[in-house]
Amino acid sequence: MCLTGVDYFSTLGYQPGIAALAAGALSPVATLLLVALTLLGALPTYRAVAEQSPHGLGSLSMLESLLPGWRGKLLVLFLLGFVATAFIVTITLSAADATAHVLHNPFVPEFLHGTQVPVTLVLIAALGAVFLLGFSEAISIAVVLVAVYLLLNVVVVATAVQHVLAAPELVANWRNVLEADYASPVAMIAVSLYVMPKLALGLSGFETGVAVMPLVRGELAQRVKGARKLLTTAALIMSVFLITSSFATTVLIPPAEFAEGGQANGRALAYLAHEYLGDWFGTAYDISTIAILWFAGASAMAGLLNIVPRYLPRYGMAPDWARASRPMVLLFTLVSFAITLFFGADVESQGGAYATGVLALILSAAVAVTLSALKRRLTRSAIFFGVVTLIFAYATVANIIERPDGLVIALFFVLAIVVTSLVSRATRSTELRVTRISLDDTARRFLHEVGEIHLIANEPHERDQKEYVDKCREAWERHRLRQKEGLLFLEVTVPDASEFESELRVVGEERYGFRVLTVESATIPNAIAAILLHLRDQTGKLPHVYFHWVEGNPVPALLRYLVFGGGDVPPLTREVLRQAEPEIERRPIVHVG
């Protein structure tokens, strides 16, 4: 829970201030609606995700499995852009808010005032430097940071609530402002719903909560139960803090202090800590807040470094340099620098971008559990999660319309990820891409009974007697091969060309007196090449494979290979063999006629 909490609970550092700027005196009402959405929408959604994705892969893996083929993978690539937005802005927003706590502390030297951007860049650079040296998330560090931070927040919020109760005229003034600005409770709720997307930062911990599931002790059932308890506990703790902190800060802090340049800008609870508990306690609170915000950035960086090995290598879409963490750390650090400079290290202005990433992730989770419920014919669950999906869709769209900068950043990441991934997939397309090959008993018997290994590559169509007779006639006319030489047909079918790696199971069968080896693979040329090399190693014989030329423009054929796994098979098969076996004498022979 504390690993989740460094991301989730750390938003208390800036959430009350951003809520006050977005909703003004209406902030407690809008926060109450956000808490209702948390407990009645986001929490049930992620409890369902925890059940259906217990290995920590989250809602993205659910969508990948529910939408097989290229649709699922392209959707995952698209959503990874929003994941990157959420994590990168977590780094920049947390660093900017940590800087606000540093610069507003009364013990900080005067010459540092007005250096928001340089100090934020230094904090981000320090974070990157730690990861370059080698960083490993320590649960013990997270537990200490979260425990101390929550304890200090309990003291601050309890003290603030005590001052509110001791001064009922403050509450009366707040109510008078609400009644003057809004004609009825219905108007308050309507405006709260309108500004609620800006408060979505308070929903940031759910995807992280699912990601830490592999650390939950126990078998699968116990892991799901523990993860659900984790999510529920974190949501309840955060809900209490959100409601009480929003109410206390709105009532006690003058509105002008929330604005840019004000003492409560980006640090509302810290303002109260200094105001009511003294500068020494306030400094301790600042240090705790800075530490947890910094560690939230570290958690986000670790999450980014975890995305690439979790998804892209399985798609064949990770470039070689992406396998090393240090180049990725440098890349993410530079991107964080750029976003910090773009927003001027301002906490409130980054809230829209952060909310865009968070809402997109929760929306994807709601869509995933809705589709899953429909697939399993759970009508009531499908209706419930469908309504939740519509609510989060509204919040996402409203946030994008209000502050489109988050969408711009997300689309930048989407474009970068998709282009890099597709280029990587193209450059790695001639790898063997086969993890394991096995032959059934019939296939082994065929190979044992033949002398030299002559494989005729056949694209299966009707698979009737005429097809094989015609293929044998073609083998004689183009290669002078006779059936008595022990010809074997090799047929590769592609069930899902979007997969990068395949495990091949070669099955032997007799059809109309002909011997046929059948296999399923994500790509035809790579499978044929891998089978040839496997047969060479198993039998000690150099296999021969026979093709006929493919007519037509080679460019569309190459595209068919990249997308559908087929294309101009003969030259591609030879290229895969050339890369896999540098010694010409040991390389299986490809014949084309």
C-alpha positions in Angstrom: 0.0 0.0 0.0 2.9 2.4 0.7 4.4 1.7 -2.7 1.1 2.8 -4.1 0.9 5.6 -1.6 4.0 7.4 -2.7 2.1 8.2 -5.8 -1.4 8.3 -4.4 -1.0 10.0 -1.0 1.7 12.5 -2.3 -1.0 14.3 -4.3 -2.2 15.8 -1.0 0.8 18.1 -1.4 -0.9 20.0 -4.2 -4.5 18.6 -4.6 -6.2 21.0 -2.1 -4.6 24.0 -3.7 -5.5 23.0 -7.2 -9.1 22.2 -6.1 -9.4 25.6 -4.5 -8.2 27.3 -7.7 -10.5 25.2 -9.9 -13.7 25.4 -7.8 -13.2 28.3 -5.3 -15.5 28.2 -2.4 -17.2 25.2 -4.0 -14.1 23.1 -3.6 -15.4 20.9 -0.7 -18.6 20.1 -2.6 -16.6 19.2 -5.8 -14.2 17.1 -3.7 -17.1 15.3 -2.1 -18.3 14.3 -5.6 -14.8 13.2 -6.5 -14.7 11.0 -3.4 -18.0 9.5 -4.5 -16.6 8.8 -7.9 -13.6 7.3 -6.3 -15.5 4.9 -4.0 -18.4 4.1 -6.3 -16.6 4.2 -9.7 -12.8 3.9 -9.7 -12.6 1.5 -6.8 -15.1 -1.2 -8.1 -13.4 -0.9 -11.5 -10.0 -1.6 -10.2 -11.2 -4.3 -7.9 -12.5 -6.0 -11.0 -9.1 -5.4 -12.8 -7.3 -7.0 -9.9 -9.4 -10.1 -10.2 -9.0 -10.4 -14.0 -5.3 -9.3 -14.2 -3.7 -10.7 -11.0 -0.2 -10.6 -12.3 0.1 -6.9 -12.2 -0.3 -6.2 -15.9 -3.4 -4.0 -15.3 -6.1 -2.9 -17.6 -3.8 -2.7 -20.7 -3.3 -6.4 -20.7 -7.1 -7.0 -20.4 -7.7 -4.8 -23.4 -4.9 -6.6 -25.3 -6.6 -10.0 -24.6 -10.1 -8.8 -25.3 -9.0 -7.3 -28.6 -6.7 -9.8 -30.2 -4.4 -9.1 -33.2 -3.2 -5.8 -34.3 -6.3 -4.0 -32.9 -5.3 -4.8 -29.3 -1.6 -4.1 -29.8 -2.2 -0.7 -31.5 -4.7 0.2 -28.7 -2.0 -0.7 -26.1 0.5 1.4 -28.0 -1.9 4.3 -28.0 -2.7 3.9 -24.3 1.0 3.7 -23.5 1.2 7.3 -24.6 -1.2 8.3 -21.9 0.7 6.1 -19.4 3.9 7.9 -20.3 2.0 11.3 -19.9 0.8 10.3 -16.4 4.3 9.1 -15.3 6.3 11.9 -16.9 4.0 14.6 -15.5 4.1 12.8 -12.1 7.9 13.4 -12.2 7.6 17.1 -13.3 4.6 18.0 -11.2 6.0 16.3 -8.1 9.3 18.1 -8.6 7.6 21.4 -9.1 5.5 21.0 -6.0 8.6 19.9 -4.0 10.3 23.1 -5.2 7.3 25.2 -4.0 7.7 23.7 -0.6 11.4 24.4 -0.6 11.2 28.0 -1.8 8.3 29.0 0.5 10.0 27.7 3.6 11.0 30.6 5.9 14.5 29.3 6.5 15.4 29.2 2.8 17.9 31.9 1.8 16.4 34.9 0.1 18.5 34.6 -3.1 16.7 31.3 -4.0 13.3 33.0 -4.3 12.1 33.2 -7.9 14.2 30.2 -8.9 11.3 27.8 -9.4 12.4 26.4 -12.7 16.2 26.0 -11.9 15.5 24.3 -8.6 12.9 21.9 -10.2 15.4 21.0 -13.0 18.0 20.3 -10.3 15.5 17.9 -8.5 14.7 16.1 -11.8 18.4 15.9 -12.6 19.1 14.4 -9.2 16.4 11.9 -9.8 17.9 10.9 -13.1 21.4 10.7 -11.6 20.1 8.2 -8.9 18.7 6.0 -11.6 21.9 6.2 -13.7 23.8 5.0 -10.6 21.3 2.2 -10.1 18.0 2.5 -8.3 15.9 -0.2 -6.8 12.5 0.5 -5.2 12.8 -0.3 -1.5 9.5 -1.1 0.3 11.1 -0.1 3.6 11.8 3.5 2.3 8.2 3.8 1.0 6.8 2.6 4.3 8.8 5.1 6.3 8.0 8.0 4.0 4.3 7.3 3.8 3.9 6.6 7.5 5.6 9.8 8.5 3.8 11.8 5.8 0.3 10.5 6.8 1.1 11.0 10.5 2.1 14.7 9.9 -1.0 15.2 7.7 -3.2 13.8 10.5 -1.7 16.4 12.9 -2.1 19.3 10.4 -5.7 18.4 9.3 -6.8 17.7 12.9 -5.4 21.1 14.0 -7.0 22.8 11.0 -10.4 21.2 11.8 -10.1 22.2 15.4 -9.5 25.8 14.4 -12.6 25.6 12.1 -14.7 24.3 14.9 -13.4 27.0 17.2 -14.4 29.8 14.8 -17.9 29.0 13.5 -18.1 32.5 11.9 -15.5 31.2 9.3 -17.9 28.4 8.3 -20.8 30.9 8.2 -18.8 33.2 5.9 -18.0 30.3 3.6 -21.7 29.3 3.5 -22.7 32.9 2.8 -20.3 32.9 -0.2 -21.8 29.7 -1.5 -25.4 31.0 -1.1 -24.5 34.3 -2.8 -22.8 32.6 -5.8 -25.1 29.7 -6.3 -28.9 29.8 -6.3 -29.6 26.3 -5.1 -27.8 23.0 -4.1 -28.6 21.7 -7.6 -26.6 24.6 -9.1 -23.7 23.7 -6.7 -23.8 20.1 -7.8 -24.0 21.1 -11.5 -20.9 23.4 -11.2 -19.1 20.8 -9.2 -19.6 18.2 -11.9 -18.3 20.7 -14.4 -15.1 21.4 -12.5 -14.6 17.8 -11.2 -12.3 16.7 -14.1 -9.8 19.3 -12.8 -9.7 17.5 -9.5 -8.9 14.1 -11.0 -5.4 14.2 -9.6 -6.8 12.6 -6.5 -7.5 9.4 -8.5 -3.9 8.8 -9.4 -3.0 5.7 -7.4 -5.3 3.0 -8.8 -3.1 1.8 -11.7 -0.1 1.8 -9.4 -2.1 -0.3 -6.9 -2.7 -2.9 -9.5 0.9 -2.8 -10.7 2.3 -3.9 -7.3 0.1 -7.0 -7.2 3.0 -9.4 -7.8 4.3 -8.3 -4.4 1.2 -9.4 -2.5 1.9 -12.5 -0.5 0.0 -15.7 -1.2 -1.4 -17.8 -4.0 -3.5 -16.4 -6.8 -6.8 -16.2 -4.8 -5.0 -14.7 -1.8 -3.2 -12.2 -4.0 -6.5 -11.0 -5.5 -8.0 -10.7 -2.0 -5.0 -8.8 -0.7 -4.9 -6.5 -3.7 -8.5 -5.6 -3.2 -7.9 -4.9 0.4 -5.0 -2.7 -0.6 -7.0 -0.7 -3.1 -10.0 -0.3 -0.7 -7.8 0.8 2.3 -5.8 3.3 0.2 -9.0 4.7 -1.3 -10.7 5.1 2.1 -7.6 6.8 3.7 -7.3 9.1 0.7 -11.0 9.9 0.7 -10.9 11.0 4.3 -7.9 13.2 3.7 -9.4 14.7 0.5 -12.6 15.8 2.2 -11.1 17.1 5.4 -8.2 18.9 3.8 -10.4 20.5 1.1 -12.8 21.8 3.7 -10.2 23.1 6.1 -8.1 24.8 3.5 -11.1 26.4 1.8 -12.4 27.8 5.0 -9.2 28.9 6.7 -7.0 30.2 3.8 -7.8 33.5 2.0 -8.6 32.9 -1.7 -5.8 35.2 -2.8 -3.2 32.9 -1.2 -4.1 30.1 -3.6 -3.2 32.1 -6.7 0.2 32.2 -8.3 2.6 33.9 -6.0 0.5 33.3 -3.0 1.8 31.5 0.1 -0.6 28.6 -0.4 0.0 28.1 -4.1 0.8 24.4 -4.5 1.2 23.9 -0.8 -2.1 24.5 1.0 -1.6 22.1 3.8 2.0 23.3 4.3 0.6 26.8 4.7 -1.7 25.6 7.5 1.2 23.7 9.1 3.3 26.9 9.3 0.4 29.1 10.2 -1.0 27.0 13.2 1.9 24.8 14.3 4.9 27.0 13.8 7.8 27.2 11.4 9.7 24.3 13.0 6.8 21.9 12.6 6.0 23.4 9.2 9.6 22.8 8.2 9.4 19.2 9.3 6.2 18.9 7.2 7.9 20.5 4.2 10.8 18.0 4.5 8.3 15.1 4.6 6.3 16.5 1.7 9.5 17.1 -0.4 10.7 13.5 0.3 7.4 11.8 -0.6 7.1 14.0 -3.7 10.6 13.1 -4.8 9.9 9.4 -4.2 6.7 9.7 -6.2 8.9 10.9 -9.1 11.2 7.9 -8.5 8.2 5.5 -8.5 7.1 7.1 -11.8 10.5 6.7 -13.3 10.6 3.0 -12.2 7.2 2.6 -13.8 8.4 4.0 -17.1 11.4 1.7 -17.1 9.0 -1.2 -16.4 6.7 -0.4 -19.3 9.2 -1.2 -22.1 10.1 -4.8 -20.9 6.5 -5.5 -20.0 4.9 -4.8 -23.4 7.1 -3.7 -26.3 9.6 -6.6 -26.5 6.7 -9.0 -26.8 5.6 -7.1 -29.8 9.1 -6.9 -31.3 8.7 -3.1 -30.9 11.6 -2.3 -28.6 14.7 -0.9 -30.2 18.0 -2.4 -29.1 18.9 0.7 -27.0 15.7 0.5 -25.1 16.8 -2.7 -23.5 19.3 -0.8 -21.4 17.9 1.3 -18.6 20.4 4.1 -18.6 19.6 5.4 -22.1 16.0 5.3 -21.2 16.7 7.2 -18.0 18.5 9.9 -20.0 15.6 10.1 -22.5 12.9 10.4 -19.8 15.0 12.9 -17.9 15.4 15.1 -21.0 11.7 14.9 -21.7 10.9 15.9 -18.1 13.3 18.9 -18.5 11.3 19.9 -21.7 7.9 19.6 -20.0 9.2 21.6 -16.9 10.4 24.4 -19.2 7.2 24.3 -21.2 5.0 24.7 -18.1 7.5 27.0 -16.3 7.5 24.5 -13.3 4.0 25.7 -12.4 2.1 23.1 -10.4 -1.5 24.2 -11.3 -0.8 24.5 -15.1 0.5 20.9 -15.1 -2.7 19.6 -13.5 -4.5 19.3 -16.8 -1.8 17.2 -18.4 -1.6 15.0 -15.3 -5.4 14.6 -15.1 -5.5 13.7 -18.8 -3.1 10.8 -18.3 -4.9 9.6 -15.1 -8.4 9.8 -16.5 -7.4 8.0 -19.7 -6.0 5.2 -17.7 -9.1 4.9 -15.5 -11.3 5.1 -18.6 -9.4 2.3 -20.3 -9.8 0.2 -17.1 -13.6 0.9 -17.1 -13.8 0.0 -20.8 -11.9 -3.2 -20.2 -14.0 -4.5 -17.3 -17.2 -3.5 -19.2 -16.1 -5.5 -22.2 -15.1 -8.4 -20.0 -18.5 -8.4 -18.3 -20.3 -8.4 -21.7 -18.1 -11.3 -22.9 -18.9 -13.3 -19.7 -22.6 -12.3 -20.1 -22.8 -10.6 -16.7 -25.6 -8.2 -17.6 -25.8 -6.2 -14.4 -22.0 -5.8 -14.1 -21.9 -4.7 -17.7 -24.6 -2.1 -17.2 -22.9 -0.8 -14.0 -19.4 -0.6 -15.5 -20.9 0.9 -18.7 -22.3 3.8 -16.6 -18.9 4.2 -14.9 -17.3 4.2 -18.3 -19.6 7.0 -19.5 -18.8 9.1 -16.4 -15.1 8.8 -16.9 -15.5 9.4 -20.6 -17.2 12.7 -19.8 -14.5 13.6 -17.3 -11.8 12.8 -19.8 -13.3 14.7 -22.7 -14.2 17.7 -20.5 -10.7 17.9 -19.1 -9.3 17.7 -22.7 -11.6 20.4 -23.9 -10.8 22.7 -20.9 -7.1 22.1 -21.0 -5.9 20.5 -24.3 -2.2 20.7 -23.4 -2.5 17.3 -21.7 -3.8 15.8 -24.9 -1.0 17.4 -26.9 1.6 15.9 -24.7 -0.1 12.5 -24.7 -0.4 12.5 -28.5 3.3 13.4 -28.7 4.1 10.3 -26.6 1.7 8.2 -28.7 3.4 9.3 -31.9 6.8 8.8 -30.5 5.9 5.3 -29.2 4.1 4.2 -32.3 6.7 5.4 -34.8 9.6 4.0 -32.7 7.8 0.7 -32.2 6.9 0.2 -35.8 10.4 1.1 -37.0 11.8 -1.3 -34.5 9.4 -4.0 -35.6 10.4 -3.5 -39.2 14.2 -3.6 -38.5 13.8 -6.7 -36.4 11.4 -8.4 -38.8 14.2 -10.8 -40.2 15.1 -12.3 -36.8 14.2 -15.9 -36.3 11.5 -15.0 -33.8 10.9 -18.6 -32.7 11.3 -19.6 -29.1 10.9 -23.4 -29.4 10.3 -26.0 -32.0 8.8 -29.5 -31.4 7.8 -32.3 -33.9 5.1 -34.8 -33.3 5.7 -38.6 -33.9 4.4 -38.6 -37.4 6.7 -35.7 -38.4 9.7 -37.4 -36.9 8.8 -40.6 -38.7 8.7 -38.7 -42.1 12.1 -37.2 -41.5 13.6 -40.6 -40.4 12.3 -42.3 -43.6 13.6 -39.8 -46.1 17.2 -39.6 -47.4 18.0 -36.0 -48.2 15.5 -33.5 -46.9 13.5 -31.8 -49.7 10.8 -29.5 -48.5 8.2 -28.0 -50.9 6.8 -24.8 -49.5 3.1 -24.8 -50.1 0.6 -22.1 -49.4 -2.5 -24.2 -48.4 -5.8 -23.4 -50.1 -8.3 -26.2 -50.8 -5.8 -28.9 -49.6 -7.4 -31.4 -52.0 -5.7 -34.0 -54.2 -5.4 -31.7 -57.2 -3.5 -29.1 -55.2 -0.8 -31.5 -54.2 -0.6 -33.2 -57.6 -0.2 -29.7 -59.2 2.5 -28.8 -56.7 4.4 -32.0 -57.5 4.2 -31.3 -61.2 5.5 -27.8 -60.6 8.4 -29.3 -58.5 9.3 -31.5 -61.5 9.0 -28.7 -64.1 10.9 -26.1 -62.1 13.3 -28.1 -60.0 13.4 -31.6 -61.5 12.3 -33.1 -58.3 10.5 -36.5 -58.3 8.1 -37.7 -55.7 10.1 -40.9 -55.1 12.9 -38.7 -53.8 10.9 -38.4 -50.6 9.4 -35.0 -51.0 7.8 -33.3 -48.0 5.3 -30.5 -48.2 5.7 -27.7 -45.7 2.6 -25.6 -44.9 2.7 -22.6 -42.6 -0.5 -20.8 -41.6 -0.7 -17.5 -39.8 -3.4 -17.3 -37.0 -2.2 -14.0 -35.6 0.4 -12.0 -37.5 0.6 -9.3 -34.8 2.5 -11.7 -32.5 6.3 -11.3 -32.7 7.6 -14.6 -31.3 6.1 -18.0 -31.8 6.5 -21.5 -30.4 6.2 -23.9 -33.3 4.6 -27.3 -33.2 5.3 -29.2 -36.4 2.6 -31.8 -37.1 2.9 -34.5 -39.8 0.0 -35.9 -41.8 -0.6 -37.9 -44.9 -3.0 -36.5 -47.5 -3.9 -38.4 -50.7 -0.5 -40.3 -50.5 1.5 -37.1 -49.9 3.5 -36.3 -46.8 2.7 -32.9 -45.3 4.3 -31.0 -42.4 1.9 -28.3 -41.0 2.7 -25.6 -38.5 1.2 -22.3 -37.2 3.3 -19.3 -36.8 3.1 -15.5 -36.6 5.2 -15.2 -39.8 5.8 -17.6 -42.7 9.5 -16.9 -43.7 10.8 -16.8 -40.2 9.0 -20.1 -39.3 10.4 -21.9 -42.5 13.9 -20.6 -41.7 13.7 -21.8 -38.1 12.4 -25.2 -39.1 15.2 -25.7 -41.6 17.8 -24.8 -39.0 16.2 -27.1 -36.5 16.0 -30.0 -38.9 19.7 -29.5 -39.8 20.7 -29.6 -36.2 18.5 -32.6 -35.4 19.4 -34.8 -38.4 22.8 -33.6 -39.4 21.6 -33.2 -42.9 21.4 -29.9 -44.9 17.8 -29.3 -45.8 16.6 -27.9 -49.1 13.4 -25.8 -49.5 11.7 -25.1 -52.8 9.6 -22.0 -53.8 8.2 -20.4 -56.8 8.7 -16.7 -57.5 6.0 -14.3 -56.3 4.8 -12.0 -59.0 4.1 -8.3 -58.5 5.5 -5.2 -56.9 7.9 -6.0 -54.0 6.9 -3.0 -51.9 3.3 -4.2 -51.2 4.7 -7.7 -50.7 7.0 -6.3 -48.0 4.1 -4.5 -46.3 2.1 -7.8 -46.4 5.1 -9.5 -44.6 5.3 -6.8 -41.9 1.5 -6.7 -41.3 0.2 -10.2 -42.3 3.3 -12.4 -41.9 3.4 -13.5 -45.6 4.6 -11.4 -48.5 7.5 -12.3 -50.7 8.4 -15.5 -48.8 11.5 -16.9 -50.8 13.9 -14.0 -50.5 12.8 -13.2 -46.9 13.4 -16.8 -45.9 16.9 -16.7 -47.3 17.6 -13.3 -45.5 16.5 -14.8 -42.2 18.8 -17.7 -42.8 21.6 -15.5 -43.8 21.4 -13.5 -40.6 20.9 -16.5 -38.4 23.7 -18.7 -39.9 26.8 -16.7 -41.0 28.6 -19.9 -42.3 27.5 -20.5 -45.9 28.4 -24.2 -45.8 26.1 -24.8 -42.9 23.2 -22.7 -44.2 20.1 -24.6 -45.5 19.6 -24.1 -49.2 16.8 -22.1 -50.7 15.7 -22.9 -54.3 13.4 -20.5 -56.2 12.1 -21.3 -59.7 
